[in-house]
């Protein structure tokens, strides 16, 4: 049997039951693929269900505010994905009359849509014979054909693309791509691959040479940069001082408690008091530490402590800064660990 036949036979017996596989709705596939970037399948399922209940069609999503969209994305991280998805559906409505394009080149021109996502949508929703190459596929084919090239390099990616196209069937390319997704997620996993249960073990050069654990080749990841932060829980008449982060950069547009970066951890109280005065025009006494979190992003790690602060004087608030109480009915999208604190204080 051919590689594709063996793989598809396995897939039809073992396909994962995923909510976005219930139909071939291109919008739903788009949402799921964007959510699945940098996020585990099990974590995405509940977010996806809530999202589709609130935004069942791209037209409904296109009419939503960015703040509401970010709130429904809360906890998935990498919030640029949500902004691009919103911009993308608005473009589909404005340019294509609300009809999702059906070829990968046009789909890829939408905001935030790369080659992989375009290939997944085009193949699964429209049966286009186009690869959807992500880390799973790069890993699988590196092991199958014993490729010694760095999978972060374009030359290796082109080699894998060529191999995938060679073996992709004409009649069910979407199933083939989804079979590779499932194989990479459940069998040909990054560490300790389950070769004994792999439907392609008899074809795998890496397994035959017993080098599957050393493939694929990739550069060693750098440790994320550690940044110490102090945040103030500034309380005034039952309300907390909060601010919206800048429109560009990490966690853009999300809300947080006043935060300062520390050059020396031991100066947290002094730095926070000074930051409240200089950046917010507010004066407060800084009390005990209430919360502490380590929050890791892709390239940086926050070591952030939250201190109880009692307000006693201040000037008019700057734009993007406000007082927030637990009685307000419009929850804000919070930045990273600030969401956990907001939940604990009844603000989210």
ABEGO torsion letter per residue (X at the ends): XBAAAAAAAAAAAABBBBAAAABABAAAAAAAAAAABGBBAAAAAAAAAAAAAABABAAAAAABBAAAAAAAABGAEGAAAAAAAAAAAAAAAAAAGGBBBABAAAAAABBGBBAAAAAAAAAAAAGBBBBBBBAAAAAAAAAAAGBABBAABAAAAAAAAAAAAAABBAABAAAAAAAAAAAAAAABBABGBBAAABAAAAABAAAAAGAAAAOBBBBBBBBBBBBBBBBBBBBBGGBBBBBBBBABEBGBGBBBBBBBBBABAAAAAAAAAAAAAAAAGBBBBBBBBABBBBBBBAABBBBBBBBBBBBABEBBBBBGBBBBBAABABBBBBBEAAAAAAAAAGAX
